[in-house]
Amino acid sequence: MFEDIISELGRRGVVVLVNRSTRWGYVVDAVVPSEKAVILKMPDMNRQTRVALSTFRDMTGRLEGDGYRVLVVPRSDMSQEQIKAFCDRISGESSLAVA
């Protein structure tokens, strides 16, 4: 599903950088520099410890503090329409279509 989102953004001409390090040493799943957005995969809460969950929250808080929009890919499957809607939130195409 994550790969489907990256592919859809690529079809739209959006540059996506995958597996990028932050200045705090965290590695994010994807960054969309033109939209100042970060895409994260939802961690598996069944296997996460409290420390790992705390780290995830710290990372998202720091990213948001630096002005990034943080979008989390849900663990459940997404339909093609849901993937396109998710990408609309990143690429802003929906706002262009309304204007």
N, C-alpha and C positions, 0 to 999 in steps of 0.2 A: 504494500500500500504506500509506504514512504517513497519507494521508487516510482510509483505511478504519479505521485504528486510532483516529484522532481521532473519527470518526463513531461507532464502537462505544463509546468512552468517553462520548460525548455521549448516546447511547441509555441508558447506565447512570446518567445524571445527574451525571457527573463533570465538573467545570469544568476546561477545558484552555485555557491561555493560549499562543498561538502566536507565534513569532518575538519572544522577549523578551530584552532585554539583561541581562547580568550586571553586577555591580559592577566587574568587571575589564575591561569593554568587549567581551566576547564576546557573540555572539547565539546563543541556544539555539533549537532547533526548536520545543520545546514544554515547558511547565512544568505540573505538576499540583500546585497549592499545597496542597490538602487532604492529599495523600499525601507531600509534600515529595519529589517525584520529577521528574526531568528526562528527556525523551525526545529522543534525538539520532538523526539519520539517519547510517548508516554512511558515512563518506567514501569516495569512489572512489579506492582506493589506486593504481590505474593512473595516475591523473593527479596524484596528490598528490606534492609534493616532501617532502623530509625535514623542512623547516621547517614545512610545513602539518601533517604528522603529529605533530611535536613540539608544535605549538600545540593540536591536538586532545587529546593526552595531558595537557598542562598544564591545559586547560579541565576535563577530566573529573576530574583530580586535585583541583583547587580546589573543584569542586562537591561531590565526595565529602568533602573536608575540612570543608566547611560543613554536612555532614550530609544532603546530597541523595542519593537513590538514582538512579543514572544507568543508564538502559536504552537500549540502542542497537538501532535497527531494522535488521535485516540487509538487505543489498542484494538477496538472492535473494527471489523471490516467496514469499508465505506463503498457506497455505490459510485458509479461514474459521475452522477449528478452531484453527489456530496464532495467528491474530489474536485470537481470544477468549481463548486461554491467555495471550498477551502482555498483554492488558488485565486479566486476572485478577491478574497479578503487580502491576499498578499499583493497581487499585481495591480489592483485598483481598476481592472477592466469594467467591473460592474458600475463604478461611479462614472466612468467615461461613457458608458452606454446610456446612462440616465441623462447626462448633460446635453 
